[in-house]
Amino acid sequence: MTKPHNILVAREYTDGNGEVKTEWLRVGVAFPNKKDGFNCELPAGIGLTGKFVILPRIDRAEDDGPTDE
């Protein structure tokens, strides 16, 4: 069975030094289905607008978040 994927959204913020950074927030999970698509589960009450990213899950120790590539 294929592992589930995380659904992430990017949030830009300015740190204490005035540098703009990106924080990735996990907002749900996506499961591959038999038709080469994904079934997505989002918690009740969450409103998404704009873009989101679906990435395979990896060990937390290795996870630096997605890149803008």
CHARMM-style PDB file with segment names, atoms N, HN, CA, C and O in Angstrom:
ATOM      1  N   MET     1       0.841  -1.195   0.000  1.00  0.00      PROA
ATOM      2  CA  MET     1       0.000   0.000   0.000  1.00  0.00      PROA
ATOM      3  C   MET     1       0.880   1.251   0.000  1.00  0.00      PROA
ATOM      4  O   MET     1       1.898   1.306   0.690  1.00  0.00      PROA
ATOM      5  N   THR     2       0.481   2.236  -0.771  1.00  0.00      PROA
ATOM      6  HN  THR     2      -0.346   2.191  -1.332  1.00  0.00      PROA
ATOM      7  CA  THR     2       1.216   3.489  -0.846  1.00  0.00      PROA
ATOM      8  C   THR     2       0.950   4.327   0.395  1.00  0.00      PROA
ATOM      9  O   THR     2      -0.172   4.372   0.900  1.00  0.00      PROA
ATOM     10  N   LYS     3       1.988   4.986   0.877  1.00  0.00      PROA
ATOM     11  HN  LYS     3       2.899   4.950   0.468  1.00  0.00      PROA
ATOM     12  CA  LYS     3       1.856   5.819   2.074  1.00  0.00      PROA
ATOM     13  C   LYS     3       1.041   7.072   1.774  1.00  0.00      PROA
ATOM     14  O   LYS     3       1.029   7.554   0.641  1.00  0.00      PROA
ATOM     15  N   PRO     4       0.359   7.601   2.794  1.00  0.00      PROA
ATOM     16  CA  PRO     4      -0.365   8.858   2.609  1.00  0.00      PROA
ATOM     17  C   PRO     4       0.598  10.025   2.425  1.00  0.00      PROA
ATOM     18  O   PRO     4       1.779   9.934   2.757  1.00  0.00      PROA
ATOM     19  N   HSD     5       0.077  11.109   1.897  1.00  0.00      PROA
ATOM     20  HN  HSD     5      -0.883  11.183   1.628  1.00  0.00      PROA
ATOM     21  CA  HSD     5       0.844  12.334   1.676  1.00  0.00      PROA
ATOM     22  C   HSD     5       0.313  13.434   2.591  1.00  0.00      PROA
ATOM     23  O   HSD     5      -0.856  13.414   2.978  1.00  0.00      PROA
ATOM     24  N   ASN     6       1.158  14.377   2.930  1.00  0.00      PROA
ATOM     25  HN  ASN     6       2.107  14.393   2.616  1.00  0.00      PROA
ATOM     26  CA  ASN     6       0.736  15.546   3.696  1.00  0.00      PROA
ATOM     27  C   ASN     6       0.216  16.621   2.750  1.00  0.00      PROA
ATOM     28  O   ASN     6       0.725  16.779   1.640  1.00  0.00      PROA
ATOM     29  N   ILE     7      -0.789  17.353   3.187  1.00  0.00      PROA
ATOM     30  HN  ILE     7      -1.203  17.225   4.088  1.00  0.00      PROA
ATOM     31  CA  ILE     7      -1.257  18.538   2.472  1.00  0.00      PROA
ATOM     32  C   ILE     7      -0.730  19.737   3.254  1.00  0.00      PROA
ATOM     33  O   ILE     7      -1.004  19.875   4.447  1.00  0.00      PROA
ATOM     34  N   LEU     8       0.022  20.599   2.584  1.00  0.00      PROA
ATOM     35  HN  LEU     8       0.245  20.487   1.616  1.00  0.00      PROA
ATOM     36  CA  LEU     8       0.689  21.723   3.240  1.00  0.00      PROA
ATOM     37  C   LEU     8       0.316  23.044   2.576  1.00  0.00      PROA
ATOM     38  O   LEU     8       0.072  23.102   1.371  1.00  0.00      PROA
ATOM     39  N   VAL     9       0.276  24.095   3.377  1.00  0.00      PROA
ATOM     40  HN  VAL     9       0.474  24.047   4.356  1.00  0.00      PROA
ATOM     41  CA  VAL     9       0.123  25.449   2.836  1.00  0.00      PROA
ATOM     42  C   VAL     9       1.287  26.290   3.350  1.00  0.00      PROA
ATOM     43  O   VAL     9       1.779  26.082   4.459  1.00  0.00      PROA
ATOM     44  N   ALA    10       1.711  27.231   2.536  1.00  0.00      PROA
ATOM     45  HN  ALA    10       1.311  27.400   1.636  1.00  0.00      PROA
ATOM     46  CA  ALA    10       2.823  28.105   2.915  1.00  0.00      PROA
ATOM     47  C   ALA    10       2.283  29.381   3.546  1.00  0.00      PROA
ATOM     48  O   ALA    10       1.268  29.928   3.113  1.00  0.00      PROA
ATOM     49  N   ARG    11       2.979  29.838   4.572  1.00  0.00      PROA
ATOM     50  HN  ARG    11       3.803  29.394   4.923  1.00  0.00      PROA
ATOM     51  CA  ARG    11       2.634  31.110   5.215  1.00  0.00      PROA
ATOM     52  C   ARG    11       3.915  31.906   5.357  1.00  0.00      PROA
ATOM     53  O   ARG    11       4.855  31.469   6.020  1.00  0.00      PROA
ATOM     54  N   GLU    12       3.951  33.074   4.736  1.00  0.00      PROA
ATOM     55  HN  GLU    12       3.187  33.429   4.198  1.00  0.00      PROA
ATOM     56  CA  GLU    12       5.127  33.940   4.867  1.00  0.00      PROA
ATOM     57  C   GLU    12       5.008  34.779   6.126  1.00  0.00      PROA
ATOM     58  O   GLU    12       3.922  35.220   6.504  1.00  0.00      PROA
ATOM     59  N   TYR    13       6.150  34.990   6.766  1.00  0.00      PROA
ATOM     60  HN  TYR    13       7.032  34.633   6.459  1.00  0.00      PROA
ATOM     61  CA  TYR    13       6.190  35.827   7.964  1.00  0.00      PROA
ATOM     62  C   TYR    13       7.531  36.534   8.014  1.00  0.00      PROA
ATOM     63  O   TYR    13       8.475  36.146   7.325  1.00  0.00      PROA
ATOM     64  N   THR    14       7.608  37.561   8.822  1.00  0.00      PROA
ATOM     65  HN  THR    14       6.842  37.876   9.381  1.00  0.00      PROA
ATOM     66  CA  THR    14       8.850  38.299   9.007  1.00  0.00      PROA
ATOM     67  C   THR    14       9.403  37.953  10.378  1.00  0.00      PROA
ATOM     68  O   THR    14       8.715  38.104  11.388  1.00  0.00      PROA
ATOM     69  N   ASP    15      10.664  37.483  10.415  1.00  0.00      PROA
ATOM     70  HN  ASP    15      11.223  37.361   9.595  1.00  0.00      PROA
ATOM     71  CA  ASP    15      11.268  37.108  11.697  1.00  0.00      PROA
ATOM     72  C   ASP    15      11.751  38.353  12.449  1.00  0.00      PROA
ATOM     73  O   ASP    15      11.607  39.477  11.969  1.00  0.00      PROA
ATOM     74  N   GLY    16      12.314  38.138  13.610  1.00  0.00      PROA
ATOM     75  HN  GLY    16      12.431  37.225  14.001  1.00  0.00      PROA
ATOM     76  CA  GLY    16      12.765  39.236  14.456  1.00  0.00      PROA
ATOM     77  C   GLY    16      13.836  40.107  13.833  1.00  0.00      PROA
ATOM     78  O   GLY    16      14.023  41.248  14.256  1.00  0.00      PROA
ATOM     79  N   ASN    17      14.553  39.591  12.827  1.00  0.00      PROA
ATOM     80  HN  ASN    17      14.402  38.664  12.483  1.00  0.00      PROA
ATOM     81  CA  ASN    17      15.601  40.355  12.145  1.00  0.00      PROA
ATOM     82  C   ASN    17      15.086  41.063  10.895  1.00  0.00      PROA
ATOM     83  O   ASN    17      15.862  41.673  10.160  1.00  0.00      PROA
ATOM     84  N   GLY    18      13.774  40.983  10.653  1.00  0.00      PROA
ATOM     85  HN  GLY    18      13.143  40.488  11.249  1.00  0.00      PROA
ATOM     86  CA  GLY    18      13.202  41.625   9.475  1.00  0.00      PROA
ATOM     87  C   GLY    18      13.289  40.789   8.213  1.00  0.00      PROA
ATOM     88  O   GLY    18      12.932  41.271   7.138  1.00  0.00      PROA
ATOM     89  N   GLU    19      13.753  39.548   8.312  1.00  0.00      PROA
ATOM     90  HN  GLU    19      14.042  39.157   9.186  1.00  0.00      PROA
ATOM     91  CA  GLU    19      13.884  38.671   7.154  1.00  0.00      PROA
ATOM     92  C   GLU    19      12.562  37.946   6.905  1.00  0.00      PROA
ATOM     93  O   GLU    19      11.961  37.405   7.833  1.00  0.00      PROA
ATOM     94  N   VAL    20      12.113  37.936   5.645  1.00  0.00      PROA
ATOM     95  HN  VAL    20      12.601  38.376   4.891  1.00  0.00      PROA
ATOM     96  CA  VAL    20      10.883  37.237   5.282  1.00  0.00      PROA
ATOM     97  C   VAL    20      11.200  35.755   5.123  1.00  0.00      PROA
ATOM     98  O   VAL    20      12.117  35.377   4.393  1.00  0.00      PROA
ATOM     99  N   LYS    21      10.436  34.932   5.812  1.00  0.00      PROA
ATOM    100  HN  LYS    21       9.692  35.239   6.405  1.00  0.00      PROA
ATOM    101  CA  LYS    21      10.631  33.483   5.767  1.00  0.00      PROA
ATOM    102  C   LYS    21       9.304  32.811   5.456  1.00  0.00      PROA
ATOM    103  O   LYS    21       8.246  33.439   5.504  1.00  0.00      PROA
ATOM    104  N   THR    22       9.376  31.510   5.134  1.00  0.00      PROA
ATOM    105  HN  THR    22      10.235  30.999   5.095  1.00  0.00      PROA
ATOM    106  CA  THR    22       8.187  30.723   4.844  1.00  0.00      PROA
ATOM    107  C   THR    22       8.052  29.613   5.871  1.00  0.00      PROA
ATOM    108  O   THR    22       9.007  28.894   6.165  1.00  0.00      PROA
ATOM    109  N   GLU    23       6.856  29.487   6.405  1.00  0.00      PROA
ATOM    110  HN  GLU    23       6.079  30.070   6.166  1.00  0.00      PROA
ATOM    111  CA  GLU    23       6.525  28.406   7.333  1.00  0.00      PROA
ATOM    112  C   GLU    23       5.524  27.503   6.618  1.00  0.00      PROA
ATOM    113  O   GLU    23       4.581  27.993   5.997  1.00  0.00      PROA
ATOM    114  N   TRP    24       5.721  26.184   6.701  1.00  0.00      PROA
ATOM    115  HN  TRP    24       6.487  25.786   7.205  1.00  0.00      PROA
ATOM    116  CA  TRP    24       4.819  25.234   6.072  1.00  0.00      PROA
ATOM    117  C   TRP    24       3.914  24.635   7.134  1.00  0.00      PROA
ATOM    118  O   TRP    24       4.386  24.073   8.122  1.00  0.00      PROA
ATOM    119  N   LEU    25       2.609  24.759   6.922  1.00  0.00      PROA
ATOM    120  HN  LEU    25       2.225  25.216   6.119  1.00  0.00      PROA
ATOM    121  CA  LEU    25       1.627  24.266   7.871  1.00  0.00      PROA
ATOM    122  C   LEU    25       0.916  23.046   7.297  1.00  0.00      PROA
ATOM    123  O   LEU    25       0.404  23.089   6.179  1.00  0.00      PROA
ATOM    124  N   ARG    26       0.887  21.959   8.065  1.00  0.00      PROA
ATOM    125  HN  ARG    26       1.303  21.924   8.973  1.00  0.00      PROA
ATOM    126  CA  ARG    26       0.180  20.754   7.635  1.00  0.00      PROA
ATOM    127  C   ARG    26      -1.301  20.969   7.906  1.00  0.00      PROA
ATOM    128  O   ARG    26      -1.702  21.221   9.042  1.00  0.00      PROA
ATOM    129  N   VAL    27      -2.111  20.868   6.859  1.00  0.00      PROA
ATOM    130  HN  VAL    27      -1.785  20.663   5.936  1.00  0.00      PROA
ATOM    131  CA  VAL    27      -3.542  21.120   6.999  1.00  0.00      PROA
ATOM    132  C   VAL    27      -4.403  19.900   6.685  1.00  0.00      PROA
ATOM    133  O   VAL    27      -5.628  19.966   6.797  1.00  0.00      PROA
ATOM    134  N   GLY    28      -3.789  18.800   6.296  1.00  0.00      PROA
ATOM    135  HN  GLY    28      -2.794  18.747   6.205  1.00  0.00      PROA
ATOM    136  CA  GLY    28      -4.568  17.611   5.992  1.00  0.00      PROA
ATOM    137  C   GLY    28      -3.693  16.490   5.483  1.00  0.00      PROA
ATOM    138  O   GLY    28      -2.465  16.550   5.539  1.00  0.00      PROA
ATOM    139  N   VAL    29      -4.365  15.459   4.980  1.00  0.00      PROA
ATOM    140  HN  VAL    29      -5.363  15.410   4.934  1.00  0.00      PROA
ATOM    141  CA  VAL    29      -3.666  14.283   4.479  1.00  0.00      PROA
ATOM    142  C   VAL    29      -4.343  13.835   3.182  1.00  0.00      PROA
ATOM    143  O   VAL    29      -5.558  13.964   3.030  1.00  0.00      PROA
ATOM    144  N   ALA    30      -3.545  13.308   2.253  1.00  0.00      PROA
ATOM    145  HN  ALA    30      -2.558  13.204   2.377  1.00  0.00      PROA
ATOM    146  CA  ALA    30      -4.050  12.834   0.964  1.00  0.00      PROA
ATOM    147  C   ALA    30      -3.657  11.373   0.785  1.00  0.00      PROA
ATOM    148  O   ALA    30      -2.506  10.994   0.998  1.00  0.00      PROA
ATOM    149  N   PHE    31      -4.633  10.560   0.391  1.00  0.00      PROA
ATOM    150  HN  PHE    31      -5.568  10.868   0.218  1.00  0.00      PROA
ATOM    151  CA  PHE    31      -4.398   9.139   0.173  1.00  0.00      PROA
ATOM    152  C   PHE    31      -4.534   8.829  -1.313  1.00  0.00      PROA
ATOM    153  O   PHE    31      -5.550   9.168  -1.920  1.00  0.00      PROA
ATOM    154  N   PRO    32      -3.514   8.182  -1.919  1.00  0.00      PROA
ATOM    155  CA  PRO    32      -3.637   7.792  -3.327  1.00  0.00      PROA
ATOM    156  C   PRO    32      -4.830   6.851  -3.506  1.00  0.00      PROA
ATOM    157  O   PRO    32      -5.089   6.001  -2.654  1.00  0.00      PROA
ATOM    158  N   ASN    33      -5.558   7.008  -4.625  1.00  0.00      PROA
ATOM    159  HN  ASN    33      -5.347   7.698  -5.317  1.00  0.00      PROA
ATOM    160  CA  ASN    33      -6.668   6.102  -4.898  1.00  0.00      PROA
ATOM    161  C   ASN    33      -6.377   5.269  -6.140  1.00  0.00      PROA
ATOM    162  O   ASN    33      -5.332   5.432  -6.770  1.00  0.00      PROA
ATOM    163  N   LYS    34      -7.291   4.386  -6.487  1.00  0.00      PROA
ATOM    164  HN  LYS    34      -8.139   4.254  -5.975  1.00  0.00      PROA
ATOM    165  CA  LYS    34      -7.083   3.443  -7.591  1.00  0.00      PROA
ATOM    166  C   LYS    34      -7.113   4.105  -8.969  1.00  0.00      PROA
ATOM    167  O   LYS    34      -6.701   3.486  -9.950  1.00  0.00      PROA
ATOM    168  N   LYS    35      -7.587   5.339  -9.064  1.00  0.00      PROA
ATOM    169  HN  LYS    35      -7.921   5.842  -8.267  1.00  0.00      PROA
ATOM    170  CA  LYS    35      -7.684   6.027 -10.355  1.00  0.00      PROA
ATOM    171  C   LYS    35      -6.547   7.018 -10.559  1.00  0.00      PROA
ATOM    172  O   LYS    35      -6.690   7.972 -11.324  1.00  0.00      PROA
ATOM    173  N   ASP    36      -5.414   6.804  -9.881  1.00  0.00      PROA
ATOM    174  HN  ASP    36      -5.298   6.029  -9.260  1.00  0.00      PROA
ATOM    175  CA  ASP    36      -4.227   7.657  -9.974  1.00  0.00      PROA
ATOM    176  C   ASP    36      -4.475   9.080  -9.482  1.00  0.00      PROA
ATOM    177  O   ASP    36      -3.765  10.006  -9.873  1.00  0.00      PROA
ATOM    178  N   GLY    37      -5.458   9.253  -8.645  1.00  0.00      PROA
ATOM    179  HN  GLY    37      -6.036   8.501  -8.327  1.00  0.00      PROA
ATOM    180  CA  GLY    37      -5.726  10.549  -8.029  1.00  0.00      PROA
ATOM    181  C   GLY    37      -5.506  10.452  -6.527  1.00  0.00      PROA
ATOM    182  O   GLY    37      -4.857   9.523  -6.047  1.00  0.00      PROA
ATOM    183  N   PHE    38      -6.042  11.404  -5.797  1.00  0.00      PROA
ATOM    184  HN  PHE    38      -6.569  12.159  -6.188  1.00  0.00      PROA
ATOM    185  CA  PHE    38      -5.906  11.430  -4.343  1.00  0.00      PROA
ATOM    186  C   PHE    38      -7.253  11.714  -3.694  1.00  0.00      PROA
ATOM    187  O   PHE    38      -8.032  12.526  -4.192  1.00  0.00      PROA
ATOM    188  N   ASN    39      -7.518  11.045  -2.591  1.00  0.00      PROA
ATOM    189  HN  ASN    39      -6.885  10.385  -2.188  1.00  0.00      PROA
ATOM    190  CA  ASN    39      -8.627  11.388  -1.713  1.00  0.00      PROA
ATOM    191  C   ASN    39      -8.026  12.223  -0.597  1.00  0.00      PROA
ATOM    192  O   ASN    39      -7.094  11.788   0.078  1.00  0.00      PROA
ATOM    193  N   CYS    40      -8.555  13.417  -0.403  1.00  0.00      PROA
ATOM    194  HN  CYS    40      -9.312  13.771  -0.951  1.00  0.00      PROA
ATOM    195  CA  CYS    40      -7.995  14.347   0.577  1.00  0.00      PROA
ATOM    196  C   CYS    40      -8.921  14.486   1.777  1.00  0.00      PROA
ATOM    197  O   CYS    40     -10.142  14.565   1.639  1.00  0.00      PROA
ATOM    198  N   GLU    41      -8.309  14.514   2.958  1.00  0.00      PROA
ATOM    199  HN  GLU    41      -7.317  14.450   3.070  1.00  0.00      PROA
ATOM    200  CA  GLU    41      -9.053  14.726   4.194  1.00  0.00      PROA
ATOM    201  C   GLU    41      -8.532  15.983   4.871  1.00  0.00      PROA
ATOM    202  O   GLU    41      -7.342  16.116   5.155  1.00  0.00      PROA
ATOM    203  N   LEU    42      -9.457  16.901   5.120  1.00  0.00      PROA
ATOM    204  HN  LEU    42     -10.424  16.793   4.889  1.00  0.00      PROA
ATOM    205  CA  LEU    42      -9.144  18.148   5.818  1.00  0.00      PROA
ATOM    206  C   LEU    42     -10.000  18.193   7.077  1.00  0.00      PROA
ATOM    207  O   LEU    42     -11.131  17.708   7.065  1.00  0.00      PROA
ATOM    208  N   PRO    43      -9.486  18.766   8.164  1.00  0.00      PROA
ATOM    209  CA  PRO    43     -10.294  18.850   9.375  1.00  0.00      PROA
ATOM    210  C   PRO    43     -11.488  19.787   9.181  1.00  0.00      PROA
ATOM    211  O   PRO    43     -11.437  20.724   8.384  1.00  0.00      PROA
ATOM    212  N   ALA    44     -12.553  19.519   9.921  1.00  0.00      PROA
ATOM    213  HN  ALA    44     -12.594  18.758  10.569  1.00  0.00      PROA
ATOM    214  CA  ALA    44     -13.751  20.362   9.853  1.00  0.00      PROA
ATOM    215  C   ALA    44     -13.409  21.799  10.234  1.00  0.00      PROA
ATOM    216  O   ALA    44     -12.621  22.040  11.148  1.00  0.00      PROA
ATOM    217  N   GLY    45     -14.004  22.735   9.528  1.00  0.00      PROA
ATOM    218  HN  GLY    45     -14.644  22.539   8.785  1.00  0.00      PROA
ATOM    219  CA  GLY    45     -13.838  24.142   9.866  1.00  0.00      PROA
ATOM    220  C   GLY    45     -12.633  24.828   9.249  1.00  0.00      PROA
ATOM    221  O   GLY    45     -12.458  26.034   9.422  1.00  0.00      PROA
ATOM    222  N   ILE    46     -11.794  24.081   8.529  1.00  0.00      PROA
ATOM    223  HN  ILE    46     -11.936  23.101   8.388  1.00  0.00      PROA
ATOM    224  CA  ILE    46     -10.620  24.711   7.916  1.00  0.00      PROA
ATOM    225  C   ILE    46     -11.036  25.278   6.557  1.00  0.00      PROA
ATOM    226  O   ILE    46     -11.692  24.600   5.766  1.00  0.00      PROA
ATOM    227  N   GLY    47     -10.656  26.496   6.303  1.00  0.00      PROA
ATOM    228  HN  GLY    47     -10.123  27.046   6.945  1.00  0.00      PROA
ATOM    229  CA  GLY    47     -10.942  27.122   5.025  1.00  0.00      PROA
ATOM    230  C   GLY    47      -9.648  27.308   4.250  1.00  0.00      PROA
ATOM    231  O   GLY    47      -8.717  27.949   4.738  1.00  0.00      PROA
ATOM    232  N   LEU    48      -9.582  26.758   3.058  1.00  0.00      PROA
ATOM    233  HN  LEU    48     -10.338  26.238   2.661  1.00  0.00      PROA
ATOM    234  CA  LEU    48      -8.386  26.901   2.230  1.00  0.00      PROA
ATOM    235  C   LEU    48      -8.704  27.777   1.034  1.00  0.00      PROA
ATOM    236  O   LEU    48      -9.699  27.572   0.338  1.00  0.00      PROA
ATOM    237  N   THR    49      -7.851  28.749   0.811  1.00  0.00      PROA
ATOM    238  HN  THR    49      -7.043  28.915   1.377  1.00  0.00      PROA
ATOM    239  CA  THR    49      -7.909  29.541  -0.407  1.00  0.00      PROA
ATOM    240  C   THR    49      -6.490  29.631  -0.936  1.00  0.00      PROA
ATOM    241  O   THR    49      -5.533  29.596  -0.163  1.00  0.00      PROA
ATOM    242  N   GLY    50      -6.353  29.744  -2.219  1.00  0.00      PROA
ATOM    243  HN  GLY    50      -7.131  29.773  -2.847  1.00  0.00      PROA
ATOM    244  CA  GLY    50      -5.016  29.825  -2.792  1.00  0.00      PROA
ATOM    245  C   GLY    50      -4.441  28.448  -3.062  1.00  0.00      PROA
ATOM    246  O   GLY    50      -5.174  27.504  -3.358  1.00  0.00      PROA
ATOM    247  N   LYS    51      -3.142  28.341  -2.958  1.00  0.00      PROA
ATOM    248  HN  LYS    51      -2.547  29.107  -2.717  1.00  0.00      PROA
ATOM    249  CA  LYS    51      -2.425  27.119  -3.320  1.00  0.00      PROA
ATOM    250  C   LYS    51      -2.155  26.245  -2.107  1.00  0.00      PROA
ATOM    251  O   LYS    51      -2.009  26.732  -0.986  1.00  0.00      PROA
ATOM    252  N   PHE    52      -2.090  24.929  -2.361  1.00  0.00      PROA
ATOM    253  HN  PHE    52      -2.209  24.533  -3.271  1.00  0.00      PROA
ATOM    254  CA  PHE    52      -1.584  24.008  -1.363  1.00  0.00      PROA
ATOM    255  C   PHE    52      -0.728  22.972  -2.071  1.00  0.00      PROA
ATOM    256  O   PHE    52      -0.834  22.793  -3.284  1.00  0.00      PROA
ATOM    257  N   VAL    53       0.109  22.297  -1.320  1.00  0.00      PROA
ATOM    258  HN  VAL    53       0.195  22.441  -0.334  1.00  0.00      PROA
ATOM    259  CA  VAL    53       1.080  21.343  -1.853  1.00  0.00      PROA
ATOM    260  C   VAL    53       0.793  19.977  -1.252  1.00  0.00      PROA
ATOM    261  O   VAL    53       0.500  19.874  -0.061  1.00  0.00      PROA
ATOM    262  N   ILE    54       0.876  18.916  -2.070  1.00  0.00      PROA
ATOM    263  HN  ILE    54       1.115  19.000  -3.037  1.00  0.00      PROA
ATOM    264  CA  ILE    54       0.754  17.550  -1.572  1.00  0.00      PROA
ATOM    265  C   ILE    54       2.106  16.886  -1.759  1.00  0.00      PROA
ATOM    266  O   ILE    54       2.609  16.787  -2.878  1.00  0.00      PROA
ATOM    267  N   LEU    55       2.694  16.431  -0.653  1.00  0.00      PROA
ATOM    268  HN  LEU    55       2.286  16.512   0.256  1.00  0.00      PROA
ATOM    269  CA  LEU    55       4.012  15.795  -0.676  1.00  0.00      PROA
ATOM    270  C   LEU    55       3.989  14.482   0.088  1.00  0.00      PROA
ATOM    271  O   LEU    55       3.243  14.341   1.057  1.00  0.00      PROA
ATOM    272  N   PRO    56       4.812  13.505  -0.346  1.00  0.00      PROA
ATOM    273  CA  PRO    56       4.905  12.258   0.414  1.00  0.00      PROA
ATOM    274  C   PRO    56       5.413  12.540   1.824  1.00  0.00      PROA
ATOM    275  O   PRO    56       6.195  13.466   2.044  1.00  0.00      PROA
ATOM    276  N   ARG    57       4.959  11.734   2.766  1.00  0.00      PROA
ATOM    277  HN  ARG    57       4.324  10.982   2.587  1.00  0.00      PROA
ATOM    278  CA  ARG    57       5.448  11.874   4.135  1.00  0.00      PROA
ATOM    279  C   ARG    57       6.859  11.306   4.227  1.00  0.00      PROA
ATOM    280  O   ARG    57       7.173  10.289   3.609  1.00  0.00      PROA
ATOM    281  N   ILE    58       7.705  11.977   5.009  1.00  0.00      PROA
ATOM    282  HN  ILE    58       7.449  12.803   5.511  1.00  0.00      PROA
ATOM    283  CA  ILE    58       9.042  11.474   5.296  1.00  0.00      PROA
ATOM    284  C   ILE    58       9.277  11.602   6.789  1.00  0.00      PROA
ATOM    285  O   ILE    58       8.506  12.257   7.491  1.00  0.00      PROA
ATOM    286  N   ASP    59      10.340  10.980   7.273  1.00  0.00      PROA
ATOM    287  HN  ASP    59      10.966  10.448   6.703  1.00  0.00      PROA
ATOM    288  CA  ASP    59      10.657  11.070   8.692  1.00  0.00      PROA
ATOM    289  C   ASP    59      10.807  12.515   9.102  1.00  0.00      PROA
ATOM    290  O   ASP    59      11.387  13.316   8.368  1.00  0.00      PROA
ATOM    291  N   ARG    60      10.291  12.856  10.260  1.00  0.00      PROA
ATOM    292  HN  ARG    60       9.819  12.206  10.856  1.00  0.00      PROA
ATOM    293  CA  ARG    60      10.334  14.224  10.791  1.00  0.00      PROA
ATOM    294  C   ARG    60      11.773  14.738  10.853  1.00  0.00      PROA
ATOM    295  O   ARG    60      12.010  15.918  10.594  1.00  0.00      PROA
ATOM    296  N   ALA    61      12.733  13.883  11.187  1.00  0.00      PROA
ATOM    297  HN  ALA    61      12.541  12.924  11.397  1.00  0.00      PROA
ATOM    298  CA  ALA    61      14.131  14.298  11.306  1.00  0.00      PROA
ATOM    299  C   ALA    61      14.691  14.757   9.959  1.00  0.00      PROA
ATOM    300  O   ALA    61      15.583  15.604   9.916  1.00  0.00      PROA
ATOM    301  N   GLU    62      14.172  14.203   8.861  1.00  0.00      PROA
ATOM    302  HN  GLU    62      13.447  13.515   8.896  1.00  0.00      PROA
ATOM    303  CA  GLU    62      14.665  14.548   7.526  1.00  0.00      PROA
ATOM    304  C   GLU    62      13.867  15.680   6.891  1.00  0.00      PROA
ATOM    305  O   GLU    62      14.281  16.222   5.866  1.00  0.00      PROA
ATOM    306  N   ASP    63      12.729  16.048   7.481  1.00  0.00      PROA
ATOM    307  HN  ASP    63      12.393  15.608   8.313  1.00  0.00      PROA
ATOM    308  CA  ASP    63      11.792  16.970   6.847  1.00  0.00      PROA
ATOM    309  C   ASP    63      12.158  18.425   7.093  1.00  0.00      PROA
ATOM    310  O   ASP    63      12.077  18.915   8.220  1.00  0.00      PROA
ATOM    311  N   ASP    64      12.565  19.117   6.019  1.00  0.00      PROA
ATOM    312  HN  ASP    64      12.630  18.719   5.104  1.00  0.00      PROA
ATOM    313  CA  ASP    64      12.824  20.552   6.077  1.00  0.00      PROA
ATOM    314  C   ASP    64      11.699  21.324   5.404  1.00  0.00      PROA
ATOM    315  O   ASP    64      11.773  22.546   5.280  1.00  0.00      PROA
ATOM    316  N   GLY    65      10.659  20.622   4.970  1.00  0.00      PROA
ATOM    317  HN  GLY    65      10.598  19.629   5.071  1.00  0.00      PROA
ATOM    318  CA  GLY    65       9.551  21.255   4.265  1.00  0.00      PROA
ATOM    319  C   GLY    65       9.816  21.288   2.773  1.00  0.00      PROA
ATOM    320  O   GLY    65      10.928  21.002   2.329  1.00  0.00      PROA
ATOM    321  N   PRO    66       8.802  21.634   1.999  1.00  0.00      PROA
ATOM    322  CA  PRO    66       8.966  21.690   0.546  1.00  0.00      PROA
ATOM    323  C   PRO    66       9.823  22.874   0.128  1.00  0.00      PROA
ATOM    324  O   PRO    66      10.036  23.811   0.898  1.00  0.00      PROA
ATOM    325  N   THR    67      10.303  22.814  -1.083  1.00  0.00      PROA
ATOM    326  HN  THR    67      10.131  22.053  -1.708  1.00  0.00      PROA
ATOM    327  CA  THR    67      11.076  23.925  -1.633  1.00  0.00      PROA
ATOM    328  C   THR    67      10.256  24.583  -2.730  1.00  0.00      PROA
ATOM    329  O   THR    67       9.241  24.033  -3.157  1.00  0.00      PROA
ATOM    330  N   ASP    68      10.669  25.717  -3.178  1.00  0.00      PROA
ATOM    331  HN  ASP    68      11.494  26.164  -2.831  1.00  0.00      PROA
ATOM    332  CA  ASP    68       9.957  26.434  -4.233  1.00  0.00      PROA
ATOM    333  C   ASP    68      10.462  26.060  -5.619  1.00  0.00      PROA
ATOM    334  O   ASP    68      10.322  26.845  -6.557  1.00  0.00      PROA
ATOM    335  N   GLU    69      11.034  24.896  -5.762  1.00  0.00      PROA
ATOM    336  HN  GLU    69      11.147  24.258  -5.001  1.00  0.00      PROA
ATOM    337  CA  GLU    69      11.580  24.468  -7.059  1.00  0.00      PROA
ATOM    338  C   GLU    69      10.488  24.002  -7.981  1.00  0.00      PROA
ATOM    339  OT1 GLU    69      10.763  23.607  -9.113  1.00  0.00      PROA
TER     340      GLU     69
END
